[in-house]
Amino acid sequence: MKRILIDTNAYSALCKGSEEILDILSSADEVCMSVIVLGELYAGFKGGSHYKKNAEELLDFLETPVVTILQVTEETSEIFGEIKHDLKIKGTPIPLNDICDSCSGYPLCQYSCHALYG
């Protein structure tokens, strides 16, 4: 089973019609989105002028049968702490949301310049 985790920027690109993101997601049996990404999206919607439209489109996306929302668990927190600590020691910190995305262990579909811990 092919699982892919989508990040905030990839979801935004998808909404803007990115064929590249659509192709990647279409090849997956399961598309996952973390609750952290959901929070980022809702925060972005609140800051924009099309909250209702954007929120409805997101709900439609989330109701797609192949989409799963990933919850934060104690195990996720432990992995997060380990990754954050390791990156700090290496002197290569990345944004906290990118660390959260990498905790799932799923391949990440992203539009970002930050290398993920691997």
LOPA-786549 format. One record per residue: x, y, z of N, C-alpha, C, O in turn; residue number from 0. Coordinates in Angstrom, 3 decimals, always signed. Layout:
@nxx:X nyy:Y nzz:Z caxx:X cayy:Y cazz:Z cxx:X cyy:Y czz:Z oxx:X oyy:Y ozz:Z k:NUM
...
REM end
This chain:
@nxx:+0.842 nyy:-1.176 nzz:+0.000 caxx:+0.000 cayy:+0.000 cazz:+0.000 cxx:+0.891 cyy:+1.245 czz:+0.000 oxx:+1.787 oyy:+1.376 ozz:+0.834 k:0
@nxx:+0.640 nyy:+2.142 nzz:-0.929 caxx:+1.435 cayy:+3.366 cazz:-1.030 cxx:+0.745 cyy:+4.485 czz:-0.265 oxx:-0.371 oyy:+4.886 ozz:-0.596 k:1
@nxx:+1.431 nyy:+4.990 nzz:+0.773 caxx:+0.913 cayy:+6.092 cazz:+1.590 cxx:+1.790 cyy:+7.316 czz:+1.380 oxx:+3.014 oyy:+7.218 ozz:+1.300 k:2
@nxx:+1.144 nyy:+8.459 nzz:+1.293 caxx:+1.859 cayy:+9.722 cazz:+1.130 cxx:+1.282 cyy:+10.723 czz:+2.119 oxx:+0.067 oyy:+10.813 ozz:+2.295 k:3
@nxx:+2.175 nyy:+11.478 nzz:+2.763 caxx:+1.788 cayy:+12.545 cazz:+3.673 cxx:+1.885 cyy:+13.859 czz:+2.924 oxx:+2.912 oyy:+14.155 ozz:+2.312 k:4
@nxx:+0.831 nyy:+14.644 nzz:+2.967 caxx:+0.811 cayy:+15.923 cazz:+2.256 cxx:+1.060 cyy:+17.055 czz:+3.252 oxx:+0.487 oyy:+17.067 ozz:+4.341 k:5
@nxx:+1.914 nyy:+18.002 nzz:+2.873 caxx:+2.168 cayy:+19.138 cazz:+3.755 cxx:+1.338 cyy:+20.343 czz:+3.312 oxx:+0.637 oyy:+20.293 ozz:+2.302 k:6
@nxx:+1.430 nyy:+21.403 nzz:+4.071 caxx:+0.632 cayy:+22.609 cazz:+3.840 cxx:+0.874 cyy:+23.191 czz:+2.453 oxx:-0.071 oyy:+23.519 ozz:+1.736 k:7
@nxx:+2.139 nyy:+23.317 nzz:+2.080 caxx:+2.464 cayy:+23.908 cazz:+0.785 cxx:+2.009 cyy:+23.030 czz:-0.377 oxx:+1.589 oyy:+23.540 ozz:-1.416 k:8
@nxx:+2.091 nyy:+21.715 nzz:-0.204 caxx:+1.635 cayy:+20.813 cazz:-1.269 cxx:+0.120 cyy:+20.907 czz:-1.429 oxx:-0.389 oyy:+20.909 ozz:-2.550 k:9
@nxx:-0.609 nyy:+20.985 nzz:-0.293 caxx:-2.067 cayy:+21.142 cazz:-0.385 cxx:-2.412 cyy:+22.448 czz:-1.099 oxx:-3.303 oyy:+22.480 ozz:-1.948 k:10
@nxx:-1.708 nyy:+23.519 nzz:-0.756 caxx:-1.956 cayy:+24.816 cazz:-1.403 cxx:-1.680 cyy:+24.740 czz:-2.899 oxx:-2.437 oyy:+25.278 ozz:-3.707 k:11
@nxx:-0.585 nyy:+24.067 nzz:-3.262 caxx:-0.255 cayy:+23.903 cazz:-4.680 cxx:-1.328 cyy:+23.077 czz:-5.391 oxx:-1.692 oyy:+23.376 ozz:-6.528 k:12
@nxx:-1.829 nyy:+22.050 nzz:-4.728 caxx:-2.899 cayy:+21.232 cazz:-5.294 cxx:-4.123 cyy:+22.097 czz:-5.578 oxx:-4.733 oyy:+21.992 ozz:-6.642 k:13
@nxx:-4.476 nyy:+22.951 nzz:-4.622 caxx:-5.641 cayy:+23.833 cazz:-4.782 cxx:-5.451 cyy:+24.842 czz:-5.913 oxx:-6.421 oyy:+25.333 ozz:-6.490 k:14
@nxx:-4.197 nyy:+25.144 nzz:-6.221 caxx:-3.891 cayy:+26.080 cazz:-7.309 cxx:-3.737 cyy:+25.358 czz:-8.638 oxx:-3.401 oyy:+25.975 ozz:-9.649 k:15
@nxx:-3.987 nyy:+24.028 nzz:-8.636 caxx:-3.987 cayy:+23.278 cazz:-9.887 cxx:-2.678 cyy:+22.612 czz:-10.258 oxx:-2.475 oyy:+22.290 ozz:-11.428 k:16
@nxx:-1.785 nyy:+22.392 nzz:-9.310 caxx:-0.509 cayy:+21.764 cazz:-9.619 cxx:-0.707 cyy:+20.337 czz:-10.140 oxx:-1.166 oyy:+19.455 ozz:-9.415 k:17
@nxx:-0.356 nyy:+20.135 nzz:-11.393 caxx:-0.438 cayy:+18.800 cazz:-11.995 cxx:+0.567 cyy:+17.856 czz:-11.342 oxx:+0.296 oyy:+16.666 ozz:-11.182 k:18
@nxx:+1.722 nyy:+18.388 nzz:-10.967 caxx:+2.760 cayy:+17.573 cazz:-10.331 cxx:+2.242 cyy:+16.967 czz:-9.019 oxx:+2.403 oyy:+15.771 ozz:-8.778 k:19
@nxx:+1.627 nyy:+17.792 nzz:-8.185 caxx:+1.088 cayy:+17.302 cazz:-6.915 cxx:-0.073 cyy:+16.346 czz:-7.170 oxx:-0.168 oyy:+15.305 ozz:-6.519 k:20
@nxx:-0.942 nyy:+16.679 nzz:-8.094 caxx:-2.069 cayy:+15.809 cazz:-8.418 cxx:-1.578 cyy:+14.432 czz:-8.871 oxx:-2.134 oyy:+13.413 ozz:-8.461 k:21
@nxx:-0.551 nyy:+14.394 nzz:-9.707 caxx:+0.004 cayy:+13.120 cazz:-10.164 cxx:+0.553 cyy:+12.295 czz:-9.006 oxx:+0.329 oyy:+11.086 ozz:-8.934 k:22
@nxx:+1.269 nyy:+12.950 nzz:-8.105 caxx:+1.838 cayy:+12.252 cazz:-6.946 cxx:+0.725 cyy:+11.677 czz:-6.080 oxx:+0.772 oyy:+10.509 ozz:-5.695 k:23
@nxx:-0.272 nyy:+12.499 nzz:-5.774 caxx:-1.352 cayy:+12.045 cazz:-4.895 cxx:-2.220 cyy:+10.986 czz:-5.563 oxx:-2.725 oyy:+10.086 ozz:-4.893 k:24
@nxx:-2.396 nyy:+11.085 nzz:-6.868 caxx:-3.211 cayy:+10.110 cazz:-7.593 cxx:-2.588 cyy:+8.722 czz:-7.579 oxx:-3.285 oyy:+7.721 ozz:-7.740 k:25
@nxx:-1.275 nyy:+8.664 nzz:-7.384 caxx:-0.600 cayy:+7.367 cazz:-7.364 cxx:-0.655 cyy:+6.693 czz:-5.993 oxx:-0.199 oyy:+5.560 ozz:-5.840 k:26
@nxx:-1.214 nyy:+7.386 nzz:-4.994 caxx:-1.233 cayy:+6.855 cazz:-3.622 cxx:-2.525 cyy:+6.105 czz:-3.336 oxx:-3.595 oyy:+6.455 ozz:-3.832 k:27
@nxx:-2.392 nyy:+5.063 nzz:-2.519 caxx:-3.567 cayy:+4.351 cazz:-2.014 cxx:-4.168 cyy:+5.100 czz:-0.830 oxx:-5.368 oyy:+5.020 ozz:-0.570 k:28
@nxx:-3.313 nyy:+5.827 nzz:-0.120 caxx:-3.765 cayy:+6.603 cazz:+1.032 cxx:-2.993 cyy:+7.921 czz:+1.068 oxx:-1.766 oyy:+7.937 ozz:+0.976 k:29
@nxx:-3.724 nyy:+9.015 nzz:+1.202 caxx:-3.132 cayy:+10.343 cazz:+1.340 cxx:-3.388 cyy:+10.789 czz:+2.772 oxx:-4.536 oyy:+10.880 ozz:+3.207 k:30
@nxx:-2.316 nyy:+11.066 nzz:+3.498 caxx:-2.429 cayy:+11.439 cazz:+4.906 cxx:-2.141 cyy:+12.920 czz:+5.084 oxx:-1.319 oyy:+13.503 ozz:+4.377 k:31
@nxx:-2.836 nyy:+13.512 nzz:+6.041 caxx:-2.599 cayy:+14.894 cazz:+6.423 cxx:-2.582 cyy:+14.939 czz:+7.942 oxx:-3.474 oyy:+14.395 ozz:+8.594 k:32
@nxx:-1.574 nyy:+15.581 nzz:+8.503 caxx:-1.477 cayy:+15.648 cazz:+9.957 cxx:-2.378 cyy:+16.748 czz:+10.512 oxx:-2.751 oyy:+17.684 ozz:+9.804 k:33
@nxx:-2.714 nyy:+16.617 nzz:+11.774 caxx:-3.515 cayy:+17.663 cazz:+12.429 cxx:-2.722 cyy:+18.968 czz:+12.489 oxx:-3.319 oyy:+20.042 ozz:+12.559 k:34
@nxx:-1.397 nyy:+18.897 nzz:+12.465 caxx:-0.556 cayy:+20.102 cazz:+12.441 cxx:-0.779 cyy:+20.849 czz:+11.128 oxx:-0.939 oyy:+22.070 ozz:+11.124 k:35
@nxx:-0.790 nyy:+20.123 nzz:+10.027 caxx:-1.044 cayy:+20.738 cazz:+8.720 cxx:-2.456 cyy:+21.333 czz:+8.689 oxx:-2.657 oyy:+22.431 ozz:+8.171 k:36
@nxx:-3.420 nyy:+20.616 nzz:+9.237 caxx:-4.783 cayy:+21.160 cazz:+9.298 cxx:-4.794 cyy:+22.500 czz:+10.031 oxx:-5.436 oyy:+23.453 ozz:+9.589 k:37
@nxx:-4.087 nyy:+22.563 nzz:+11.143 caxx:-4.015 cayy:+23.811 cazz:+11.903 cxx:-3.378 cyy:+24.928 czz:+11.103 oxx:-3.848 oyy:+26.066 ozz:+11.138 k:38
@nxx:-2.314 nyy:+24.616 nzz:+10.382 caxx:-1.670 cayy:+25.625 cazz:+9.538 cxx:-2.618 cyy:+26.130 czz:+8.454 oxx:-2.679 oyy:+27.326 ozz:+8.169 k:39
@nxx:-3.355 nyy:+25.196 nzz:+7.857 caxx:-4.296 cayy:+25.596 cazz:+6.808 cxx:-5.395 cyy:+26.497 czz:+7.359 oxx:-5.692 oyy:+27.541 ozz:+6.778 k:40
@nxx:-5.998 nyy:+26.101 nzz:+8.472 caxx:-7.053 cayy:+26.938 cazz:+9.060 cxx:-6.521 cyy:+28.308 czz:+9.463 oxx:-7.222 oyy:+29.308 ozz:+9.312 k:41
@nxx:-5.295 nyy:+28.369 nzz:+9.974 caxx:-4.701 cayy:+29.662 cazz:+10.318 cxx:-4.542 cyy:+30.528 czz:+9.069 oxx:-4.818 oyy:+31.727 ozz:+9.090 k:42
@nxx:-4.093 nyy:+29.901 nzz:+7.988 caxx:-3.973 cayy:+30.627 cazz:+6.727 cxx:-5.317 cyy:+31.103 czz:+6.204 oxx:-5.434 oyy:+32.222 ozz:+5.706 k:43
@nxx:-6.328 nyy:+30.255 nzz:+6.316 caxx:-7.671 cayy:+30.638 cazz:+5.865 cxx:-8.175 cyy:+31.839 czz:+6.655 oxx:-8.772 oyy:+32.757 ozz:+6.092 k:44
@nxx:-7.930 nyy:+31.828 nzz:+7.970 caxx:-8.385 cayy:+32.941 cazz:+8.828 cxx:-7.735 cyy:+34.253 czz:+8.417 oxx:-8.337 oyy:+35.320 ozz:+8.538 k:45
@nxx:-6.501 nyy:+34.167 nzz:+7.930 caxx:-5.785 cayy:+35.367 cazz:+7.522 cxx:-6.144 cyy:+35.851 czz:+6.134 oxx:-5.706 oyy:+36.921 ozz:+5.713 k:46
@nxx:-6.937 nyy:+35.072 nzz:+5.421 caxx:-7.304 cayy:+35.438 cazz:+4.057 cxx:-8.724 cyy:+35.991 czz:+3.976 oxx:-9.397 oyy:+36.182 ozz:+4.989 k:47
@nxx:-9.148 nyy:+36.237 nzz:+2.772 caxx:-10.481 cayy:+36.823 cazz:+2.571 cxx:-11.503 cyy:+35.817 czz:+2.053 oxx:-12.626 oyy:+36.199 ozz:+1.726 k:48
@nxx:-11.134 nyy:+34.533 nzz:+1.971 caxx:-12.030 cayy:+33.498 cazz:+1.441 cxx:-12.139 cyy:+32.316 czz:+2.394 oxx:-12.089 oyy:+31.162 ozz:+1.969 k:49
@nxx:-12.288 nyy:+32.607 nzz:+3.681 caxx:-12.285 cayy:+31.550 cazz:+4.695 cxx:-13.318 cyy:+30.467 czz:+4.385 oxx:-12.976 oyy:+29.284 ozz:+4.355 k:50
@nxx:-14.559 nyy:+30.847 nzz:+4.158 caxx:-15.626 cayy:+29.862 cazz:+3.970 cxx:-15.343 cyy:+28.969 czz:+2.764 oxx:-15.459 oyy:+27.747 ozz:+2.857 k:51
@nxx:-14.980 nyy:+29.560 nzz:+1.655 caxx:-14.677 cayy:+28.800 cazz:+0.435 cxx:-13.513 cyy:+27.842 czz:+0.671 oxx:-13.589 oyy:+26.666 ozz:+0.316 k:52
@nxx:-12.438 nyy:+28.346 nzz:+1.270 caxx:-11.263 cayy:+27.510 cazz:+1.513 cxx:-11.563 cyy:+26.373 czz:+2.484 oxx:-11.122 oyy:+25.242 ozz:+2.281 k:53
@nxx:-12.319 nyy:+26.681 nzz:+3.545 caxx:-12.664 cayy:+25.648 cazz:+4.532 cxx:-13.552 cyy:+24.575 czz:+3.904 oxx:-13.380 oyy:+23.391 ozz:+4.190 k:54
@nxx:-14.495 nyy:+24.970 nzz:+3.058 caxx:-15.364 cayy:+23.999 cazz:+2.383 cxx:-14.562 cyy:+23.104 czz:+1.441 oxx:-14.793 oyy:+21.896 ozz:+1.383 k:55
@nxx:-13.616 nyy:+23.696 nzz:+0.700 caxx:-12.778 cayy:+22.907 cazz:-0.201 cxx:-11.923 cyy:+21.914 czz:+0.589 oxx:-11.730 oyy:+20.776 ozz:+0.162 k:56
@nxx:-11.416 nyy:+22.350 nzz:+1.736 caxx:-10.621 cayy:+21.458 cazz:+2.580 cxx:-11.486 cyy:+20.310 czz:+3.091 oxx:-11.058 oyy:+19.156 ozz:+3.065 k:57
@nxx:-12.687 nyy:+20.608 nzz:+3.551 caxx:-13.580 cayy:+19.547 cazz:+4.030 cxx:-13.905 cyy:+18.551 czz:+2.922 oxx:-13.957 oyy:+17.345 ozz:+3.165 k:58
@nxx:-14.123 nyy:+19.049 nzz:+1.712 caxx:-14.351 cayy:+18.148 cazz:+0.571 cxx:-13.144 cyy:+17.231 czz:+0.365 oxx:-13.297 oyy:+16.030 ozz:+0.147 k:59
@nxx:-11.951 nyy:+17.806 nzz:+0.435 caxx:-10.725 cayy:+17.022 cazz:+0.283 cxx:-10.625 cyy:+15.961 czz:+1.373 oxx:-10.317 oyy:+14.802 ozz:+1.094 k:60
@nxx:-10.886 nyy:+16.361 nzz:+2.620 caxx:-10.771 cayy:+15.442 cazz:+3.752 cxx:-11.798 cyy:+14.313 czz:+3.701 oxx:-11.567 oyy:+13.239 ozz:+4.257 k:61
@nxx:-12.920 nyy:+14.549 nzz:+3.043 caxx:-13.959 cayy:+13.524 cazz:+2.923 cxx:-13.699 cyy:+12.542 czz:+1.803 oxx:-14.443 oyy:+11.574 ozz:+1.643 k:62
@nxx:-12.652 nyy:+12.774 nzz:+1.024 caxx:-12.270 cayy:+11.838 cazz:-0.021 cxx:-11.880 cyy:+10.514 czz:+0.642 oxx:-11.124 oyy:+10.517 ozz:+1.613 k:63
@nxx:-12.381 nyy:+9.388 nzz:+0.138 caxx:-12.138 cayy:+8.093 cazz:+0.794 cxx:-10.673 cyy:+7.738 czz:+1.039 oxx:-10.374 oyy:+7.010 ozz:+1.985 k:64
@nxx:-9.765 nyy:+8.228 nzz:+0.218 caxx:-8.358 cayy:+7.860 cazz:+0.397 cxx:-7.619 cyy:+8.760 czz:+1.384 oxx:-6.456 oyy:+8.505 ozz:+1.697 k:65
@nxx:-8.274 nyy:+9.807 nzz:+1.876 caxx:-7.609 cayy:+10.762 cazz:+2.765 cxx:-7.817 cyy:+10.372 czz:+4.227 oxx:-8.929 oyy:+10.063 ozz:+4.655 k:66
@nxx:-6.714 nyy:+10.395 nzz:+4.981 caxx:-6.726 cayy:+10.084 cazz:+6.405 cxx:-6.076 cyy:+11.232 czz:+7.168 oxx:-5.052 oyy:+11.767 ozz:+6.742 k:67
@nxx:-6.667 nyy:+11.604 nzz:+8.287 caxx:-6.072 cayy:+12.618 cazz:+9.155 cxx:-5.251 cyy:+11.895 czz:+10.221 oxx:-5.761 oyy:+11.033 ozz:+10.936 k:68
@nxx:-3.983 nyy:+12.257 nzz:+10.315 caxx:-3.096 cayy:+11.645 cazz:+11.301 cxx:-3.114 cyy:+12.463 czz:+12.588 oxx:-2.953 oyy:+13.683 ozz:+12.561 k:69
@nxx:-3.309 nyy:+11.790 nzz:+13.697 caxx:-3.341 cayy:+12.434 cazz:+15.009 cxx:-1.945 cyy:+12.429 czz:+15.628 oxx:-1.098 oyy:+11.608 ozz:+15.276 k:70
@nxx:-1.725 nyy:+13.342 nzz:+16.538 caxx:-0.477 cayy:+13.362 cazz:+17.301 cxx:-0.645 cyy:+12.418 czz:+18.484 oxx:-1.625 oyy:+12.497 ozz:+19.225 k:71
@nxx:+0.319 nyy:+11.531 nzz:+18.647 caxx:+0.273 cayy:+10.554 cazz:+19.733 cxx:+1.510 cyy:+10.724 czz:+20.611 oxx:+2.393 oyy:+11.527 ozz:+20.309 k:72
@nxx:+1.563 nyy:+9.963 nzz:+21.691 caxx:+2.752 cayy:+9.987 cazz:+22.545 cxx:+3.973 cyy:+9.531 czz:+21.754 oxx:+5.058 oyy:+10.095 ozz:+21.898 k:73
@nxx:+3.795 nyy:+8.509 nzz:+20.918 caxx:+4.908 cayy:+8.032 cazz:+20.096 cxx:+5.389 cyy:+9.134 czz:+19.147 oxx:+6.591 oyy:+9.324 ozz:+18.964 k:74
@nxx:+4.439 nyy:+9.854 nzz:+18.549 caxx:+4.794 cayy:+10.967 cazz:+17.664 cxx:+5.622 cyy:+11.994 czz:+18.429 oxx:+6.614 oyy:+12.511 ozz:+17.915 k:75
@nxx:+5.211 nyy:+12.284 nzz:+19.656 caxx:+5.926 cayy:+13.267 cazz:+20.476 cxx:+7.350 cyy:+12.833 czz:+20.768 oxx:+8.270 oyy:+13.650 ozz:+20.736 k:76
@nxx:+7.537 nyy:+11.558 nzz:+21.050 caxx:+8.884 cayy:+11.041 cazz:+21.313 cxx:+9.763 cyy:+11.152 czz:+20.070 oxx:+10.920 oyy:+11.562 ozz:+20.155 k:77
@nxx:+9.209 nyy:+10.787 nzz:+18.922 caxx:+9.963 cayy:+10.888 cazz:+17.668 cxx:+10.298 cyy:+12.343 czz:+17.384 oxx:+11.418 oyy:+12.658 ozz:+16.981 k:78
@nxx:+9.331 nyy:+13.234 nzz:+17.592 caxx:+9.540 cayy:+14.672 cazz:+17.400 cxx:+10.715 cyy:+15.146 czz:+18.249 oxx:+11.612 oyy:+15.827 ozz:+17.753 k:79
@nxx:+10.705 nyy:+14.781 nzz:+19.537 caxx:+11.773 cayy:+15.204 cazz:+20.436 cxx:+13.129 cyy:+14.708 czz:+19.994 oxx:+14.116 oyy:+15.442 ozz:+20.056 k:80
@nxx:+13.184 nyy:+13.471 nzz:+19.548 caxx:+14.441 cayy:+12.891 cazz:+19.081 cxx:+14.960 cyy:+13.618 czz:+17.844 oxx:+16.141 oyy:+13.956 ozz:+17.764 k:81
@nxx:+14.074 nyy:+13.855 nzz:+16.885 caxx:+14.479 cayy:+14.538 cazz:+15.651 cxx:+14.929 cyy:+15.963 czz:+15.953 oxx:+15.974 oyy:+16.401 ozz:+15.473 k:82
@nxx:+14.150 nyy:+16.679 nzz:+16.739 caxx:+14.489 cayy:+18.075 cazz:+17.071 cxx:+15.845 cyy:+18.139 czz:+17.768 oxx:+16.674 oyy:+18.990 ozz:+17.445 k:83
@nxx:+16.067 nyy:+17.249 nzz:+18.713 caxx:+17.340 cayy:+17.211 cazz:+19.436 cxx:+18.497 cyy:+16.899 czz:+18.486 oxx:+19.523 oyy:+17.579 ozz:+18.515 k:84
@nxx:+18.337 nyy:+15.876 nzz:+17.648 caxx:+19.394 cayy:+15.488 cazz:+16.715 cxx:+19.737 cyy:+16.623 czz:+15.755 oxx:+20.909 oyy:+16.875 ozz:+15.476 k:85
@nxx:+18.717 nyy:+17.302 nzz:+15.255 caxx:+18.967 cayy:+18.406 cazz:+14.322 cxx:+19.670 cyy:+19.570 czz:+15.014 oxx:+20.538 oyy:+20.217 ozz:+14.429 k:86
@nxx:+19.294 nyy:+19.828 nzz:+16.246 caxx:+19.938 cayy:+20.910 cazz:+17.006 cxx:+21.420 cyy:+20.604 czz:+17.202 oxx:+22.266 oyy:+21.479 ozz:+17.018 k:87
@nxx:+21.732 nyy:+19.373 nzz:+17.572 caxx:+23.132 cayy:+18.970 cazz:+17.777 cxx:+23.921 cyy:+19.087 czz:+16.474 oxx:+25.081 oyy:+19.499 ozz:+16.477 k:88
@nxx:+23.283 nyy:+18.722 nzz:+15.364 caxx:+23.957 cayy:+18.792 cazz:+14.060 cxx:+24.054 cyy:+20.227 czz:+13.544 oxx:+24.784 oyy:+20.496 ozz:+12.590 k:89
@nxx:+23.313 nyy:+21.162 nzz:+14.180 caxx:+23.320 cayy:+22.549 cazz:+13.720 cxx:+22.499 cyy:+22.758 czz:+12.471 oxx:+22.739 oyy:+23.692 ozz:+11.706 k:90
@nxx:+21.522 nyy:+21.879 nzz:+12.263 caxx:+20.687 cayy:+21.973 cazz:+11.059 cxx:+19.203 cyy:+22.006 czz:+11.423 oxx:+18.437 oyy:+21.160 ozz:+10.962 k:91
@nxx:+18.791 nyy:+22.969 nzz:+12.239 caxx:+17.370 cayy:+23.004 cazz:+12.612 cxx:+16.485 cyy:+23.313 czz:+11.397 oxx:+16.899 oyy:+23.998 ozz:+10.462 k:92
@nxx:+15.274 nyy:+22.795 nzz:+11.442 caxx:+14.269 cayy:+23.088 cazz:+10.421 cxx:+13.005 cyy:+23.519 czz:+11.153 oxx:+12.898 oyy:+23.307 ozz:+12.361 k:93
@nxx:+12.046 nyy:+24.120 nzz:+10.452 caxx:+10.812 cayy:+24.550 cazz:+11.119 cxx:+10.111 cyy:+23.392 czz:+11.832 oxx:+10.135 oyy:+22.251 ozz:+11.370 k:94
@nxx:+9.492 nyy:+23.708 nzz:+12.957 caxx:+8.841 cayy:+22.685 cazz:+13.775 cxx:+7.777 cyy:+21.905 czz:+13.012 oxx:+7.645 oyy:+20.696 ozz:+13.203 k:95
@nxx:+7.021 nyy:+22.574 nzz:+12.155 caxx:+5.982 cayy:+21.865 cazz:+11.407 cxx:+6.578 cyy:+20.815 czz:+10.472 oxx:+5.963 oyy:+19.774 ozz:+10.243 k:96
@nxx:+7.770 nyy:+21.078 nzz:+9.928 caxx:+8.423 cayy:+20.089 cazz:+9.064 cxx:+8.892 cyy:+18.888 czz:+9.880 oxx:+8.869 oyy:+17.758 ozz:+9.393 k:97
@nxx:+9.318 nyy:+19.130 nzz:+11.117 caxx:+9.680 cayy:+18.016 cazz:+11.992 cxx:+8.440 cyy:+17.161 czz:+12.255 oxx:+8.499 oyy:+15.933 ozz:+12.185 k:98
@nxx:+7.319 nyy:+17.816 nzz:+12.557 caxx:+6.071 cayy:+17.077 cazz:+12.805 cxx:+5.708 cyy:+16.210 czz:+11.611 oxx:+5.325 oyy:+15.051 ozz:+11.768 k:99
@nxx:+5.831 nyy:+16.778 nzz:+10.417 caxx:+5.513 cayy:+16.015 cazz:+9.207 cxx:+6.398 cyy:+14.789 czz:+9.069 oxx:+5.937 oyy:+13.739 ozz:+8.622 k:100
@nxx:+7.658 nyy:+14.911 nzz:+9.446 caxx:+8.584 cayy:+13.798 cazz:+9.264 cxx:+8.382 cyy:+12.682 czz:+10.284 oxx:+8.905 oyy:+11.582 ozz:+10.104 k:101
@nxx:+7.635 nyy:+12.948 nzz:+11.347 caxx:+7.429 cayy:+11.947 cazz:+12.406 cxx:+6.551 cyy:+10.780 czz:+11.971 oxx:+6.587 oyy:+9.724 ozz:+12.603 k:102
@nxx:+5.772 nyy:+10.938 nzz:+10.919 caxx:+4.847 cayy:+9.884 cazz:+10.515 cxx:+5.553 cyy:+8.677 czz:+9.919 oxx:+5.062 oyy:+7.551 ozz:+9.995 k:103
@nxx:+6.700 nyy:+8.927 nzz:+9.332 caxx:+7.410 cayy:+7.842 cazz:+8.655 cxx:+6.922 cyy:+7.617 czz:+7.230 oxx:+7.454 oyy:+6.755 ozz:+6.530 k:104
@nxx:+5.917 nyy:+8.375 nzz:+6.783 caxx:+5.409 cayy:+8.236 cazz:+5.421 cxx:+6.190 cyy:+9.147 czz:+4.485 oxx:+6.700 oyy:+10.183 ozz:+4.911 k:105
@nxx:+6.289 nyy:+8.769 nzz:+3.207 caxx:+6.898 cayy:+9.685 cazz:+2.244 cxx:+6.109 cyy:+10.992 czz:+2.224 oxx:+4.879 oyy:+10.990 ozz:+2.276 k:106
@nxx:+6.829 nyy:+12.093 nzz:+2.150 caxx:+6.201 cayy:+13.411 cazz:+2.229 cxx:+6.099 cyy:+14.052 czz:+0.864 oxx:+7.090 oyy:+14.178 ozz:+0.146 k:107
@nxx:+4.895 nyy:+14.454 nzz:+0.514 caxx:+4.647 cayy:+15.235 cazz:-0.691 cxx:+4.677 cyy:+16.683 czz:-0.234 oxx:+3.760 oyy:+17.144 ozz:+0.445 k:108
@nxx:+5.731 nyy:+17.403 nzz:-0.607 caxx:+5.895 cayy:+18.758 cazz:-0.082 cxx:+6.348 cyy:+19.729 czz:-1.147 oxx:+6.910 oyy:+19.338 ozz:-2.170 k:109
@nxx:+6.099 nyy:+20.986 nzz:-0.897 caxx:+6.661 cayy:+22.095 cazz:-1.649 cxx:+7.451 cyy:+22.895 czz:-0.615 oxx:+6.927 oyy:+23.836 ozz:-0.019 k:110
@nxx:+8.691 nyy:+22.523 nzz:-0.410 caxx:+9.476 cayy:+23.149 cazz:+0.646 cxx:+10.941 cyy:+23.030 czz:+0.321 oxx:+11.365 oyy:+22.124 ozz:-0.396 k:111
@nxx:+11.716 nyy:+23.961 nzz:+0.859 caxx:+13.163 cayy:+23.909 cazz:+0.626 cxx:+13.886 cyy:+23.246 czz:+1.771 oxx:+15.109 oyy:+23.118 ozz:+1.728 k:112
@nxx:+13.163 nyy:+22.816 nzz:+2.807 caxx:+13.806 cayy:+22.237 cazz:+3.981 cxx:+13.984 cyy:+20.734 czz:+3.806 oxx:+13.026 oyy:+20.016 ozz:+3.520 k:113
@nxx:+15.209 nyy:+20.270 nzz:+3.978 caxx:+15.466 cayy:+18.834 cazz:+3.923 cxx:+14.900 cyy:+18.172 czz:+5.175 oxx:+15.034 oyy:+18.695 ozz:+6.281 k:114
@nxx:+14.280 nyy:+17.041 nzz:+4.992 caxx:+13.717 cayy:+16.325 cazz:+6.135 cxx:+14.739 cyy:+15.395 czz:+6.738 oxx:+15.621 oyy:+14.863 ozz:+6.064 k:115
@nxx:+14.586 nyy:+15.223 nzz:+8.019 caxx:+15.417 cayy:+14.267 cazz:+8.771 cxx:+15.184 cyy:+12.890 czz:+8.185 oxx:+14.035 oyy:+12.500 ozz:+7.979 k:116
@nxx:+16.208 nyy:+12.167 nzz:+7.919 caxx:+15.963 cayy:+10.892 cazz:+7.297 cxx:+16.801 cyy:+9.808 czz:+7.782 oxx:+16.674 oyy:+8.675 ozz:+7.317 k:117
REM end
